[in-house]
Amino acid sequence: MYTATAKEPATRKKHIKNHFDEDGRQIKKNVRSTADHIQHDLNTAAHTVGQHVRKFVENASDNVSYAKEQITDVTDGVASQIRKNPIPASAIALGVGMLLGAFFLRRTV
């Protein structure tokens, strides 16, 4: 038959405390590791998003510059044609104005 000694409860408590201490250390280690992984992933994501935003802004800037050049070319071409042919240009402008006036008049009535 087994009989408990006076030292056994203290030893058992110490063993349980050591077990919980070890578990606590392991949990802290796991939390630190997870936090480090999350921080690394967030830094990587921020860097990647930053690169995409920079590329988008560069492309948008290039496209705006190209559009400005195209508009300037078209405007210069139209102005040149108007200077070369002022009477037909005036007649076309008058016709377009009359069409737009009729369209807006009809929409408001």
Z-matrix of the N, CA and C atoms (Angstrom, degrees):
N
C 1 1.417
C 2 1.525 1 110.25
N 3 1.351 2 115.40 1 146.93
C 4 1.471 3 121.42 2 -176.27
C 5 1.514 4 109.82 3 -96.11
N 6 1.320 5 115.80 4 134.70
C 7 1.466 6 120.34 5 174.99
C 8 1.514 7 108.33 6 -125.81
N 9 1.344 8 115.40 7 137.29
C 10 1.459 9 121.19 8 -178.83
C 11 1.506 10 109.78 9 -79.25
N 12 1.331 11 115.65 10 140.84
C 13 1.454 12 120.66 11 176.84
C 14 1.521 13 108.57 12 -94.48
N 15 1.306 14 117.16 13 167.32
C 16 1.464 15 122.37 14 -179.05
C 17 1.524 16 111.14 15 -66.80
N 18 1.326 17 117.96 16 -29.53
C 19 1.457 18 121.92 17 -177.84
C 20 1.529 19 112.16 18 -79.25
N 21 1.304 20 117.68 19 -21.46
C 22 1.469 21 120.73 20 -172.75
C 23 1.526 22 113.44 21 -61.50
N 24 1.338 23 123.65 22 -45.78
C 25 1.462 24 120.79 23 178.77
C 26 1.529 25 112.11 24 -61.76
N 27 1.307 26 119.12 25 -39.27
C 28 1.464 27 121.46 26 178.82
C 29 1.521 28 110.43 27 -66.08
N 30 1.331 29 116.40 28 -41.75
C 31 1.464 30 120.41 29 178.19
C 32 1.525 31 110.16 30 -64.68
N 33 1.314 32 116.01 31 -40.65
C 34 1.466 33 120.93 32 -179.96
C 35 1.531 34 109.89 33 -64.80
N 36 1.348 35 117.06 34 -44.25
C 37 1.456 36 121.18 35 177.99
C 38 1.528 37 110.34 36 -60.54
N 39 1.315 38 116.36 37 -42.68
C 40 1.464 39 120.89 38 179.54
C 41 1.527 40 110.27 39 -63.92
N 42 1.312 41 117.29 40 -40.59
C 43 1.462 42 122.26 41 179.10
C 44 1.531 43 110.01 42 -64.54
N 45 1.338 44 116.10 43 -44.17
C 46 1.474 45 120.13 44 179.34
C 47 1.527 46 109.68 45 -64.96
N 48 1.340 47 118.19 46 -43.11
C 49 1.459 48 122.19 47 178.27
C 50 1.522 49 110.37 48 -59.86
N 51 1.325 50 117.28 49 -45.59
C 52 1.466 51 120.85 50 178.16
C 53 1.516 52 111.18 51 -61.24
N 54 1.324 53 116.06 52 -39.68
C 55 1.462 54 121.04 53 179.52
C 56 1.531 55 109.48 54 -63.56
N 57 1.342 56 117.71 55 -46.74
C 58 1.463 57 120.96 56 179.02
C 59 1.530 58 111.20 57 -65.95
N 60 1.325 59 116.98 58 -38.65
C 61 1.463 60 119.88 59 177.40
C 62 1.525 61 110.64 60 -60.90
N 63 1.325 62 116.49 61 -43.92
C 64 1.472 63 120.96 62 179.62
C 65 1.530 64 110.32 63 -64.57
N 66 1.339 65 116.24 64 -42.81
C 67 1.469 66 119.63 65 177.13
C 68 1.535 67 110.46 66 -61.74
N 69 1.330 68 116.54 67 -42.07
C 70 1.461 69 120.40 68 178.79
C 71 1.521 70 111.74 69 -61.78
N 72 1.320 71 116.54 70 -42.72
C 73 1.475 72 120.44 71 177.54
C 74 1.531 73 110.43 72 -62.87
N 75 1.320 74 116.56 73 -41.00
C 76 1.465 75 120.37 74 -179.83
C 77 1.532 76 110.63 75 -65.98
N 78 1.330 77 116.28 76 -41.04
C 79 1.467 78 119.73 77 178.50
C 80 1.521 79 110.07 78 -63.76
N 81 1.338 80 117.86 79 -45.01
C 82 1.468 81 121.32 80 177.85
C 83 1.524 82 110.62 81 -59.37
N 84 1.318 83 116.18 82 -42.05
C 85 1.467 84 120.72 83 179.27
C 86 1.524 85 110.18 84 -62.79
N 87 1.339 86 116.44 85 -43.90
C 88 1.467 87 120.51 86 179.49
C 89 1.534 88 111.38 87 -64.97
N 90 1.344 89 116.53 88 -40.81
C 91 1.465 90 120.20 89 178.97
C 92 1.523 91 110.13 90 -64.29
N 93 1.332 92 117.31 91 -45.02
C 94 1.477 93 120.32 92 177.89
C 95 1.524 94 110.85 93 -60.20
N 96 1.311 95 115.97 94 -44.23
C 97 1.463 96 120.10 95 -179.28
C 98 1.532 97 110.67 96 -63.09
N 99 1.322 98 115.99 97 -44.90
C 100 1.469 99 119.84 98 178.84
C 101 1.520 100 110.60 99 -63.24
N 102 1.327 101 117.68 100 -43.39
C 103 1.464 102 121.28 101 178.69
C 104 1.526 103 110.59 102 -61.72
N 105 1.330 104 117.47 103 -41.22
C 106 1.468 105 120.67 104 177.82
C 107 1.519 106 110.91 105 -62.94
N 108 1.328 107 117.41 106 -41.51
C 109 1.469 108 121.11 107 178.93
C 110 1.530 109 110.29 108 -64.38
N 111 1.330 110 115.97 109 -43.51
C 112 1.468 111 119.57 110 179.98
C 113 1.525 112 109.99 111 -63.87
N 114 1.319 113 117.27 112 -43.83
C 115 1.464 114 120.46 113 179.11
C 116 1.528 115 110.43 114 -61.55
N 117 1.318 116 117.34 115 -43.19
C 118 1.469 117 120.84 116 178.38
C 119 1.523 118 110.47 117 -61.97
N 120 1.341 119 116.80 118 -44.82
C 121 1.461 120 120.25 119 179.66
C 122 1.524 121 111.54 120 -63.10
N 123 1.339 122 117.09 121 -40.98
C 124 1.465 123 120.32 122 178.39
C 125 1.525 124 111.39 123 -65.55
N 126 1.325 125 117.06 124 -41.04
C 127 1.469 126 120.04 125 177.59
C 128 1.521 127 111.14 126 -63.03
N 129 1.324 128 116.08 127 -41.71
C 130 1.467 129 120.42 128 178.28
C 131 1.522 130 110.67 129 -64.03
N 132 1.333 131 116.48 130 -44.15
C 133 1.467 132 120.21 131 179.53
C 134 1.524 133 110.78 132 -63.58
N 135 1.331 134 117.31 133 -42.86
C 136 1.466 135 120.62 134 179.64
C 137 1.527 136 110.62 135 -62.58
N 138 1.321 137 116.43 136 -41.43
C 139 1.466 138 120.26 137 178.90
C 140 1.533 139 110.40 138 -63.77
N 141 1.319 140 116.59 139 -44.59
C 142 1.463 141 120.81 140 -179.13
C 143 1.526 142 110.80 141 -64.41
N 144 1.330 143 116.88 142 -45.12
C 145 1.461 144 120.40 143 178.71
C 146 1.527 145 109.77 144 -61.96
N 147 1.322 146 116.78 145 -41.47
C 148 1.461 147 120.49 146 178.24
C 149 1.523 148 112.18 147 -59.64
N 150 1.321 149 116.34 148 -41.91
C 151 1.472 150 119.93 149 178.21
C 152 1.526 151 110.64 150 -63.77
N 153 1.338 152 116.73 151 -42.93
C 154 1.468 153 119.88 152 179.96
C 155 1.528 154 111.33 153 -64.94
N 156 1.318 155 116.77 154 -39.53
C 157 1.464 156 120.31 155 178.75
C 158 1.523 157 110.11 156 -64.97
N 159 1.344 158 116.93 157 -43.73
C 160 1.466 159 119.53 158 178.04
C 161 1.528 160 111.27 159 -59.78
N 162 1.326 161 116.71 160 -45.04
C 163 1.469 162 119.90 161 179.24
C 164 1.524 163 110.77 162 -62.77
N 165 1.350 164 116.51 163 -41.50
C 166 1.460 165 120.23 164 179.54
C 167 1.528 166 110.61 165 -61.56
N 168 1.327 167 116.57 166 -45.50
C 169 1.468 168 120.64 167 -179.22
C 170 1.526 169 110.17 168 -64.30
N 171 1.328 170 117.19 169 -41.60
C 172 1.469 171 119.93 170 178.37
C 173 1.525 172 110.71 171 -62.13
N 174 1.338 173 116.30 172 -45.92
C 175 1.459 174 119.91 173 179.78
C 176 1.528 175 111.46 174 -64.64
N 177 1.334 176 116.51 175 -41.50
C 178 1.460 177 120.09 176 179.43
C 179 1.525 178 110.11 177 -63.24
N 180 1.328 179 115.96 178 -41.40
C 181 1.463 180 120.12 179 179.35
C 182 1.523 181 110.53 180 -63.64
N 183 1.327 182 116.38 181 -43.51
C 184 1.469 183 120.19 182 177.94
C 185 1.526 184 110.69 183 -62.51
N 186 1.330 185 117.23 184 -41.72
C 187 1.467 186 120.90 185 -178.97
C 188 1.526 187 111.30 186 -67.69
N 189 1.325 188 117.44 187 -38.07
C 190 1.465 189 120.53 188 177.75
C 191 1.521 190 109.67 189 -65.61
N 192 1.313 191 116.93 190 -42.11
C 193 1.470 192 120.28 191 178.20
C 194 1.526 193 110.76 192 -61.95
N 195 1.331 194 116.12 193 -43.48
C 196 1.470 195 120.29 194 178.92
C 197 1.528 196 110.39 195 -63.05
N 198 1.342 197 117.05 196 -43.10
C 199 1.469 198 120.46 197 -179.91
C 200 1.528 199 110.64 198 -63.12
N 201 1.338 200 116.82 199 -41.22
C 202 1.464 201 120.19 200 177.90
C 203 1.524 202 110.78 201 -60.55
N 204 1.328 203 116.22 202 -42.75
C 205 1.470 204 120.21 203 178.93
C 206 1.526 205 110.82 204 -62.30
N 207 1.329 206 116.32 205 -43.70
C 208 1.466 207 120.10 206 -179.57
C 209 1.523 208 111.26 207 -64.41
N 210 1.335 209 116.78 208 -42.92
C 211 1.470 210 120.49 209 179.19
C 212 1.519 211 110.28 210 -63.48
N 213 1.322 212 116.56 211 -41.47
C 214 1.464 213 120.46 212 178.67
C 215 1.522 214 110.44 213 -62.87
N 216 1.332 215 117.05 214 -43.24
C 217 1.471 216 120.60 215 179.00
C 218 1.525 217 111.29 216 -62.01
N 219 1.330 218 117.05 217 -45.06
C 220 1.466 219 120.90 218 -179.31
C 221 1.528 220 110.10 219 -65.76
N 222 1.319 221 116.52 220 -43.99
C 223 1.468 222 120.45 221 179.87
C 224 1.523 223 110.64 222 -61.98
N 225 1.317 224 116.20 223 -43.91
C 226 1.471 225 119.37 224 177.94
C 227 1.524 226 110.84 225 -62.52
N 228 1.324 227 116.65 226 -40.72
C 229 1.470 228 120.11 227 179.15
C 230 1.518 229 112.32 228 -64.49
N 231 1.328 230 116.85 229 -42.35
C 232 1.471 231 120.56 230 178.65
C 233 1.528 232 109.76 231 -65.83
N 234 1.319 233 116.62 232 -44.87
C 235 1.468 234 119.81 233 179.32
C 236 1.522 235 110.69 234 -60.66
N 237 1.304 236 117.21 235 -39.62
C 238 1.461 237 121.39 236 178.84
C 239 1.528 238 110.68 237 -63.98
N 240 1.320 239 116.61 238 -43.27
C 241 1.466 240 120.21 239 179.47
C 242 1.529 241 111.21 240 -65.78
N 243 1.323 242 116.65 241 -37.54
C 244 1.469 243 119.59 242 178.91
C 245 1.526 244 109.84 243 -65.88
N 246 1.343 245 117.50 244 -41.53
C 247 1.465 246 120.65 245 178.33
C 248 1.529 247 111.30 246 -63.94
N 249 1.327 248 116.59 247 -37.69
C 250 1.474 249 120.32 248 -179.21
C 251 1.525 250 111.37 249 -73.64
N 252 1.322 251 118.74 250 -34.21
C 253 1.467 252 123.13 251 -175.19
C 254 1.534 253 110.19 252 -132.42
N 255 1.336 254 118.20 253 72.41
C 256 1.464 255 119.57 254 -174.05
C 257 1.540 256 114.26 255 -68.45
N 258 1.320 257 118.61 256 -36.95
C 259 1.466 258 120.45 257 -177.05
C 260 1.534 259 110.93 258 -69.64
N 261 1.355 260 119.52 259 -49.40
C 262 1.469 261 117.82 260 177.34
C 263 1.544 262 112.06 261 -62.82
N 264 1.342 263 117.21 262 -35.20
C 265 1.457 264 120.34 263 179.37
C 266 1.518 265 110.30 264 -64.52
N 267 1.341 266 116.66 265 -41.13
C 268 1.467 267 120.23 266 178.08
C 269 1.519 268 110.90 267 -64.95
N 270 1.343 269 117.17 268 -40.76
C 271 1.471 270 120.93 269 179.35
C 272 1.531 271 110.45 270 -63.71
N 273 1.324 272 116.42 271 -41.55
C 274 1.471 273 120.18 272 178.81
C 275 1.530 274 109.69 273 -64.53
N 276 1.331 275 117.18 274 -43.55
C 277 1.462 276 120.81 275 179.75
C 278 1.525 277 110.58 276 -62.67
N 279 1.323 278 117.14 277 -40.55
C 280 1.455 279 121.49 278 178.13
C 281 1.525 280 110.42 279 -62.82
N 282 1.332 281 117.05 280 -44.75
C 283 1.472 282 121.29 281 179.82
C 284 1.528 283 111.60 282 -63.51
N 285 1.312 284 116.07 283 -43.87
C 286 1.471 285 119.56 284 179.06
C 287 1.522 286 109.84 285 -64.30
N 288 1.315 287 116.96 286 -41.32
C 289 1.466 288 120.70 287 178.38
C 290 1.511 289 112.01 288 -61.74
N 291 1.329 290 117.27 289 -41.21
C 292 1.468 291 121.04 290 178.95
C 293 1.526 292 110.41 291 -65.92
N 294 1.329 293 117.13 292 -42.06
C 295 1.470 294 120.02 293 178.49
C 296 1.531 295 111.49 294 -62.70
N 297 1.320 296 116.33 295 -45.07
C 298 1.467 297 119.82 296 179.18
C 299 1.525 298 110.96 297 -64.36
N 300 1.342 299 116.67 298 -40.80
C 301 1.468 300 120.62 299 178.05
C 302 1.525 301 110.83 300 -61.31
N 303 1.323 302 116.71 301 -43.90
C 304 1.466 303 120.24 302 179.59
C 305 1.528 304 110.31 303 -65.77
N 306 1.298 305 117.33 304 -39.74
C 307 1.461 306 121.61 305 179.60
C 308 1.531 307 110.83 306 -62.99
N 309 1.341 308 116.67 307 -47.48
C 310 1.466 309 119.83 308 -178.94
C 311 1.518 310 111.88 309 -70.78
N 312 1.331 311 116.86 310 -33.35
C 313 1.468 312 120.42 311 177.71
C 314 1.513 313 109.70 312 -64.77
N 315 1.316 314 116.17 313 -42.64
C 316 1.461 315 121.59 314 -179.05
C 317 1.528 316 110.50 315 -67.48
N 318 1.332 317 118.87 316 -34.39
C 319 1.475 318 122.81 317 -178.21
C 320 1.523 319 111.24 318 -72.88
N 321 1.341 320 117.89 319 -29.83
C 322 1.453 321 120.17 320 -177.01
C 323 1.528 322 111.57 321 -85.86
N 324 1.302 323 118.55 322 -18.44
C 325 1.481 324 121.20 323 -177.46
C 326 1.501 325 110.06 324 -87.24
